[in-house]
């Protein structure tokens, strides 16, 4: 499954946050390049790419090897929420039912 997100954080901050977040999920980093990361673990595998877009945005793309709404995919969405909170500390997560 593919997910994407745009943030105002710089790419290095996004990669640092990804290492921290996915490390807490006990996913092992397998690829460490300038603008990409790959992680593998019991939940599956994922590949994260960041690239600077025009203006002040960073485009974050995450691809997982899971089908449907897996536990790994839900954690990717949670990671995007953490990025939002890093970019704007006043942001509060609220459940939408």
Number of C-alpha atoms within 10 A of each C-alpha: 14 15 14 15 16 18 19 17 18 16 21 12 13 24 20 10 17 20 18 11 17 20 14 10 13 13 19 16 17 12 13 12 9 11 15 17 19 20 21 17 15 10 17 15 18 23 18 22 19 22 15 17 12 8 7 11 16 19 19 22 16 20 17 21 15 16 10 8 9 15 11 22 23 11 15 23 15 13 17 21 16 18 21 20 14 17 15 12 10 9 12 10 10 6 5 4 3
